Amino acid sequence: MACYYPDVSGEQPVLWRIDVRTLPEGVTAKKEPSERDPLCHVNLYGLTRSQRRNMVLAINANELTICDGGIMRALTSDDIARFSPRTA
């Protein structure tokens, strides 16, 4: 993922599969493959800032997968702890 999205992705990439049937009214999903992105990537259009925030806050950890050494697997609580910012 980082090779396709160097400005927004780190290693190990965490992916979220979105059910487009649950998108807010007026939001469209458009599959836009390119040479840089051979994955099944979909862009969302028409989301407001608050809709994006609400979608992210509603994500359940069991909906996320992680690319671990080229193999997709479920995200674990250990992964979340490793990625979470440390607080003093």
N, C-alpha and C positions, 0 to 999 in steps of 0.2 A: 504494500500500500504506500509506503513512504516514497517509493520510486515514482508513483503516479501522482501523489499529493504531498510533495515535500514540505509545503508550508503549513499543512493542517494535520499531518499524520506523523506519528512516531512509531517506534518499534516497542512493543508488539502491537499491531493494529487491533482495535476492538471494533467489531462490526455489529450493526443493528438491522435486522430485517423488519421492514415496515409493511404492515397490511394496508394497502392503499385504500381499502374500503373504510378505514377508520379516520381518514384525513378530514379536516374541517371543510365545510362547504366553501367552494371557491378556490380550493387548493388543487393544483394539478401535479401529477407525477409524469415525468417524461424520461423514458430510457434514451440515453444519449451516449452510445458507445463512440469511442474514438481510438486512434492509434495509441494514445497514451494510456487509455483505460480500457483494456480488453475484458474487464470484469463486468458483471451484471449490475452496473451502477445506474441509479435513477436519481435525477435531480427533481427537487420539489420547488414549485413556483407558486407565488401568491400567499405564502405564509407571513403573517405579521410577526413582529418581535415577540409579542406575548404568546402567540400560538406556538412559536418555536420553543420558547421557555417552557410552556406547559407540556409540550410533547417530550422534551428532555426530562422534565421532572417526573413524568409518568412512566418512564422506562423501568422495567423490572429487570434485575440482573439476569434472570433466567432467559431473557430474550436476547442476550448478548452472546456473541461468540468471539473468540480470539484466534489469531493466526499464530501458532506456536511451532516454529521450525518448519513452516510450510504446510502444517496440518491444522485444519479448523477444529476447534474443540469448544465446549461450553466454558464460559467465564466462571471462575471460582471466587470464593470470598478471599482467598490468598492473593489472587490477581488484583482484586479491588483494593485491598490493603496496600499492595505494592505500588499501585498507581495513584492512590489518594495523597493529596498534599499533607505533609507533616505539619502539625500545629504544636506550638510550644506550650 
